[in-house]
């Protein structure tokens, strides 16, 4: 096995780099690393257990995805959030998801239907718990939300479209996790309506429901003021110089 100049096998380094990328990315998307948090390399090295070189590689990769910003000589920070960007991210998600829904509903077979039904069942169970006031892990709830929406479009037949949508969805999800938003019965009812449209192959109806679903979420988050602590370019800093993940259970 070839070795790098630092003496570590290339495959081992690549594996640790990918693992660090997935962990840090998840912590950003799920709001464990707050928007604007300074990402000090020494602090991240202690948290994630990888070297400075690997961290730079990972953070530059996240910069290209819009999840982290490079601050020149000052290093890196979690990308800030704003109402305007949330609207832009929502518009991108809608553009991609509506197109993918039309393709997926036209091509989906019986196995696809079963997967959509199963994903909705898991999501609906968590939504009922939330409506009943039970304590539920936000990351688990949003994982099932993400899986349901992903399966609605899974039969679209375009890997490029699915990959682009997944990246856009994660940008949208970060806003949801920062705001920890659950809109109650209205969101649960919209998910049920999307399921009904999928089974009826009613892509036009599903797109109308999706528009209300996404825009309703954006309006709710902005009205709530949940983004205010992270807006205006202010960056939270921690004593260690690195953003510290919030105590949210991993999905």
C-alpha positions, 0 to 999 in steps of 0.5 A: 500500500503506498504511503504519503509523505507523512508516513500514513498509508494513503488509504488510511488517510483517505478513510479518516478524511472521509469520516471527518468530512461526514461528521463535520458536515453532519454537525453543520447541517444538523445545527450542532455547529451553530451558524457563524461559529469560528472553526479553529483548527486546534479545537476541531483537531481535538473534537474530531481526532484528525490532523490539521492537514485533513481538517483543511481539506475537509473544510475547503470541501465544505466551503465549496458546498456553501456550508463553511466560509473561508475567512482568509488569514482568520481561518474558517467559520460555519456559514451564516444564515439569513432570511434572504438566503433561506428564501433562495435555498427554498426556491432552489429546493422547490425548482428541483423537487417539483421537476423530480416529482413529475419524473418520479411519479410517471416512472415509479413502480409498485416497489417504489410505492411501497418504499414511499408508504413505508417512509411516510409511516415512519415519519407519521409516527414521529409526527404523532409523537410530536403532536402529543407533546412527547420528547423526540430527537429532532435529528431523527424526526428530520431524518425521516422527513428527509427520507420521505421527500427523497423517496418521493423523487427516487424514481426520477431516473436522474442521478445528477438531479438526485445528487443536486437535490440532496445538496440543496435539501441539506442547505434547507435542512440546516435552516430547519435545524437551526430553528428547530421548527415543527409546524404541527398538524399542518405539516403532518397533513401536508405530508399525508397529502403528498403521499396521497398524490404519489399513490394517485400519480398526481404530480400537479397536486403534489407540486401545489402541496409542496409549494405550500409545505416549503413556503409555509416553513420559510414563513414560519421560521422568519416570523418566529425570529429564530434566525435573528441570533445568527444574522447580521454577520455576527459570529459566535466564538467559543473559548477554545476557538472552535465551534462546539457541537450542540448536544443533539443525538446523532441520527 
